[in-house]
Amino acid sequence: MSRNHVTVIPLMSLPSRGTIVVICRCNQRRRIKKQYPETNTMKPLHRVATLLLASLAFGASSSHAESFPSRPVTLIVPFATGGSNDIVARLLAKELGTIWKQPVIVDNRPGAGAAIGSAYAAKQEPDGYTLLIASVTFTMAPAVRDMPFDPVNDFSRIGLIGEIPLALGAKPTVTASTPQEYFEYLKALPNGTYGATGVGSIQHFAGELLNMKIGSSILAAQYKGGGPAMNDVMGGHIEFSIGSLNQMLPQFKAGNIKGIAVTSTERSPAAPELPTLKESGLDDYDLTQWWGVLGPKGMSKERIAQINDAIRQAVTTIDMSQALERDGGRVRPMTPEEFDKFMDTNFEQWKALAVQTGMKKK
C-alpha cells in the first residue's frame, strides 16, 4: 500500500448528486478535501439531522415520563392486617401488579378509626403512586366526629372495587341457637361490650343500630382493625363483632366464632344457613361493606381514568371476582363519575343514620 493511500468512505445518501467525501491519509496532516460541490449541503443537512434526532430523543423521553406506572405503587390501608380492607387490598395489589408490571405494595397504617392512614394518603403527591383503599367507614365517620382532613375535598375519587354484607359473630361459648335468643341474651347483659374499628366505623354504626333495634345497651370497644376485634371475640373478651362476611366466614366454619346472622336483606349464597337480621325481626336493617380507591386531591382526569381502567380490569379477573364471590361478596366496578355520585349518596345516608341512632358528632 502506498504512503499516500486514499480511502473512500460513504457518509449518507443526499438528495443531490454528491454522496461521498474523500479522506487522504498522507505523511502530513491534511484537511478533508471536498471533492464535489454538492457536498457543501452537508452543514445544513447535519443541522436537520441533529434536530430530527433530538426531537426523536425528546419524544422517547417524554413518552417514558408519561407512562404509568414506571415505579412501584403503594396502596394505603388505614386498618390493621387481617381485616376485610387488608384482604381486599392484597387481592387488588396482586392483580394490579400483573396488569401494570410493577410492584404494588400494601402499606397498613391503622389507628384513630382509619383517620391516620387516610390523613397520610391525603398529603401525598397527586401522581397516582400512593392510593388509599377506602371503605364505607370513610363516609360514615365524618357523620359522628371531626376528621383531620376534609373527606369531600381532600381526595380524588377513582373507583369502586366491590361490596359484601356484614355478619354478626358472637363469642364461641354463647348457647343461643337463634338470633332472637341471642337478642334476649344481649338485652339481659349489664356490662357487655362489642368490637368496633373506631368511632364512626361501620362496625360502630352496626352495633349501635342493633342496640336501638333490640333495646340493648352493649358498649363499643374500639380497635385498630377488624382482625384484632375478631381475635377478642374468639377469646371471649367481648360479646360480638359485626364484620365483613369474608373476614368472619372462615372463623364461623372453624368454630372459632359463632355465626348469628348477616346484615343484608337476603341470605348470602356463601353462608345460606345464616338468617338475615331483617327476617329475624329487625326491619330496615340493611348494612353493606364496600371498598373503593381514592387518591390525593389534584389528580389529573387522565391519571384517574388510567387507574380506574386498571381497577376495572383487576376486579373482573377470574381470581379476584371468584375470591370475593366465594366469601359472599361481589365486584362492582364503576366509572369515576358513577363513583363520585355513589360517594355523595353515602355521605348523606350516614348523616341521617347518625341522627337516627343518636350517635352525635364529637
PEQUIPE-V491595 format. One record per residue. N is the residue number from 0. RES is the residue in one small letter. SS is DSSP state (H for helix, E for strand, - for the rest). NEAR is the number of other ideal C-beta (glycine too) atoms within 8 Angstrom. D_FIRST is the distance of its C-alpha to the first C-alpha in whole Angstrom. Layout:
N/RES/SS/NEAR/D_FIRST + N/RES/SS/NEAR/D_FIRST
//
This chain:
0/m/-/2/0 + 1/s/-/4/4 + 2/r/-/5/7 + 3/n/-/8/8 + 4/h/-/7/7 + 5/v/E/8/10 + 6/t/E/7/11 + 7/v/E/6/15 + 8/i/E/7/17 + 9/p/E/6/21 + 10/l/-/7/24 + 11/m/-/6/27 + 12/s/-/3/29 + 13/l/-/12/31 + 14/p/-/3/34 + 15/s/-/6/33 + 16/r/-/6/30 + 17/g/-/11/27 + 18/t/-/8/25 + 19/i/E/11/22 + 20/v/E/10/21 + 21/v/E/10/17 + 22/i/E/9/16 + 23/c/E/8/13 + 24/r/-/7/12 + 25/c/-/8/12 + 26/n/-/4/13 + 27/q/-/4/17 + 28/r/-/4/18 + 29/r/-/6/19 + 30/r/-/4/21 + 31/i/-/6/20 + 32/k/E/9/21 + 33/k/-/8/23 + 34/q/-/8/22 + 35/y/-/8/26 + 36/p/H/6/29 + 37/e/H/9/30 + 38/t/H/12/28 + 39/n/H/7/31 + 40/t/H/11/33 + 41/m/H/9/31 + 42/k/H/7/33 + 43/p/H/7/36 + 44/l/H/10/34 + 45/h/H/8/33 + 46/r/H/8/37 + 47/v/H/8/38 + 48/a/H/8/36 + 49/t/H/8/37 + 50/l/H/8/41 + 51/l/H/8/40 + 52/l/H/8/39 + 53/a/H/8/41 + 54/s/H/8/44 + 55/l/H/8/43 + 56/a/H/8/43 + 57/f/H/8/46 + 58/g/H/8/48 + 59/a/H/8/46 + 60/s/H/8/48 + 61/s/H/8/51 + 62/s/H/8/51 + 63/h/H/8/51 + 64/a/H/7/54 + 65/e/H/6/56 + 66/s/-/7/56 + 67/f/-/7/59 + 68/p/-/10/59 + 69/s/-/7/56 + 70/r/-/6/58 + 71/p/-/9/61 + 72/v/E/15/64 + 73/t/E/11/68 + 74/l/E/15/71 + 75/i/E/14/74 + 76/v/E/14/77 + 77/p/-/15/80 + 78/f/-/14/82 + 79/a/-/13/82 + 80/t/-/7/80 + 81/g/-/11/82 + 82/g/-/15/84 + 83/s/H/14/83 + 84/n/H/14/81 + 85/d/H/16/78 + 86/i/H/11/79 + 87/v/H/14/78 + 88/a/H/13/75 + 89/r/H/9/73 + 90/l/H/12/73 + 91/l/H/17/72 + 92/a/H/12/69 + 93/k/H/11/68 + 94/e/H/14/68 + 95/l/H/13/66 + 96/g/H/11/63 + 97/t/H/7/63 + 98/i/H/9/62 + 99/w/H/10/61 + 100/k/-/5/58 + 101/q/-/10/59 + 102/p/-/6/62 + 103/v/E/14/65 + 104/i/E/9/67 + 105/v/E/11/71 + 106/d/E/8/73 + 107/n/E/10/76 + 108/r/-/10/78 + 109/p/-/12/82 + 110/g/-/9/85 + 111/a/-/7/87 + 112/g/-/14/88 + 113/a/-/16/84 + 114/a/H/14/84 + 115/i/H/11/82 + 116/g/H/16/79 + 117/s/H/16/79 + 118/a/H/11/80 + 119/y/H/10/76 + 120/a/H/16/75 + 121/a/H/12/76 + 122/k/-/6/74 + 123/q/-/9/71 + 124/e/-/6/68 + 125/p/-/12/69 + 126/d/-/6/65 + 127/g/-/13/66 + 128/y/-/11/65 + 129/t/E/12/69 + 130/l/E/15/71 + 131/l/E/15/75 + 132/i/E/16/77 + 133/a/E/10/80 + 134/s/E/13/83 + 135/v/H/10/87 + 136/t/H/13/88 + 137/f/H/11/85 + 138/t/H/13/88 + 139/m/H/15/91 + 140/a/H/17/91 + 141/p/H/12/91 + 142/a/H/13/94 + 143/v/-/13/96 + 144/r/-/10/94 + 145/d/-/6/92 + 146/m/-/11/88 + 147/p/-/6/85 + 148/f/-/10/83 + 149/d/-/6/84 + 150/p/-/12/84 + 151/v/-/6/84 + 152/n/-/5/81 + 153/d/-/9/79 + 154/f/E/15/77 + 155/s/E/11/75 + 156/r/E/11/77 + 157/i/E/15/74 + 158/g/E/15/76 + 159/l/E/13/78 + 160/i/E/15/78 + 161/g/E/13/81 + 162/e/E/10/84 + 163/i/E/16/87 + 164/p/E/14/91 + 165/l/E/17/92 + 166/a/E/18/94 + 167/l/E/15/97 + 168/g/E/16/97 + 169/a/E/13/100 + 170/k/E/13/100 + 171/p/-/10/100 + 172/t/-/5/104 + 173/v/-/9/105 + 174/t/-/4/108 + 175/a/-/11/108 + 176/s/-/4/107 + 177/t/-/8/107 + 178/p/H/13/106 + 179/q/H/8/109 + 180/e/H/9/110 + 181/y/H/12/107 + 182/f/H/11/108 + 183/e/H/9/112 + 184/y/H/10/110 + 185/l/H/14/108 + 186/k/H/9/111 + 187/a/-/6/113 + 188/l/-/10/111 + 189/p/-/4/112 + 190/n/-/5/109 + 191/g/-/11/106 + 192/t/E/10/102 + 193/y/E/15/99 + 194/g/E/17/95 + 195/a/E/15/94 + 196/t/-/18/90 + 197/g/-/15/91 + 198/v/-/12/94 + 199/g/-/14/93 + 200/s/-/14/91 + 201/i/H/14/92 + 202/q/H/16/93 + 203/h/H/18/96 + 204/f/H/16/96 + 205/a/H/13/97 + 206/g/H/13/99 + 207/e/H/12/101 + 208/l/H/12/102 + 209/l/H/16/103 + 210/n/H/12/106 + 211/m/H/10/107 + 212/k/H/9/107 + 213/i/H/10/109 + 214/g/-/6/111 + 215/s/-/11/109 + 216/s/-/5/108 + 217/i/-/14/105 + 218/l/E/8/103 + 219/a/E/12/99 + 220/a/E/11/97 + 221/q/E/9/94 + 222/y/-/13/91 + 223/k/-/9/87 + 224/g/-/15/86 + 225/g/H/19/88 + 226/g/H/12/86 + 227/p/H/12/88 + 228/a/H/17/91 + 229/m/H/17/91 + 230/n/H/8/91 + 231/d/H/13/94 + 232/v/H/17/96 + 233/m/H/11/95 + 234/g/-/7/96 + 235/g/-/7/100 + 236/h/-/5/99 + 237/i/-/12/100 + 238/e/-/11/101 + 239/f/E/14/99 + 240/s/E/15/96 + 241/i/E/15/95 + 242/g/E/15/91 + 243/s/E/14/88 + 244/l/H/17/89 + 245/n/H/13/86 + 246/q/H/15/86 + 247/m/H/15/90 + 248/l/H/14/90 + 249/p/H/7/88 + 250/q/H/12/91 + 251/f/H/15/93 + 252/k/H/6/92 + 253/a/H/6/92 + 254/g/-/5/95 + 255/n/-/7/94 + 256/i/E/13/96 + 257/k/E/9/99 + 258/g/E/13/98 + 259/i/E/12/100 + 260/a/E/12/99 + 261/v/E/16/96 + 262/t/-/15/96 + 263/s/-/12/95 + 264/t/-/5/98 + 265/e/-/5/97 + 266/r/-/10/96 + 267/s/-/12/93 + 268/p/H/6/91 + 269/a/H/10/90 + 270/a/H/13/93 + 271/p/-/7/96 + 272/e/-/4/98 + 273/l/-/13/98 + 274/p/-/10/101 + 275/t/E/14/100 + 276/l/-/14/102 + 277/k/-/10/103 + 278/e/-/6/105 + 279/s/-/12/106 + 280/g/-/6/108 + 281/l/-/10/106 + 282/d/-/5/106 + 283/d/-/5/103 + 284/y/-/12/101 + 285/d/-/8/97 + 286/l/-/13/94 + 287/t/E/11/91 + 288/q/E/13/88 + 289/w/E/12/84 + 290/w/E/14/81 + 291/g/E/15/79 + 292/v/E/14/75 + 293/l/E/12/75 + 294/g/E/16/73 + 295/p/E/14/73 + 296/k/-/9/74 + 297/g/-/5/72 + 298/m/-/12/70 + 299/s/-/6/68 + 300/k/H/6/69 + 301/e/H/6/66 + 302/r/H/13/66 + 303/i/H/14/69 + 304/a/H/9/69 + 305/q/H/10/65 + 306/i/H/14/67 + 307/n/H/13/70 + 308/d/H/8/68 + 309/a/H/11/67 + 310/i/H/15/71 + 311/r/H/10/72 + 312/q/H/10/69 + 313/a/H/12/70 + 314/v/H/15/74 + 315/t/-/9/74 + 316/t/-/9/71 + 317/i/H/5/73 + 318/d/H/9/73 + 319/m/H/15/75 + 320/s/H/12/77 + 321/q/H/8/79 + 322/a/H/9/79 + 323/l/H/15/81 + 324/e/H/11/83 + 325/r/H/7/84 + 326/d/-/11/85 + 327/g/-/14/87 + 328/g/E/13/85 + 329/r/E/9/83 + 330/v/E/11/80 + 331/r/-/10/80 + 332/p/-/10/77 + 333/m/-/9/78 + 334/t/-/7/76 + 335/p/H/13/76 + 336/e/H/6/79 + 337/e/H/9/81 + 338/f/H/15/80 + 339/d/H/9/81 + 340/k/H/8/85 + 341/f/H/11/85 + 342/m/H/11/85 + 343/d/H/8/87 + 344/t/H/8/90 + 345/n/H/11/90 + 346/f/H/13/90 + 347/e/H/8/93 + 348/q/H/9/95 + 349/w/H/13/94 + 350/k/H/9/96 + 351/a/H/8/99 + 352/l/H/12/99 + 353/a/H/13/99 + 354/v/H/7/102 + 355/q/H/7/104 + 356/t/H/11/103 + 357/g/-/7/104 + 358/m/-/11/101 + 359/k/-/6/101 + 360/k/-/7/98 + 361/k/-/6/98
//
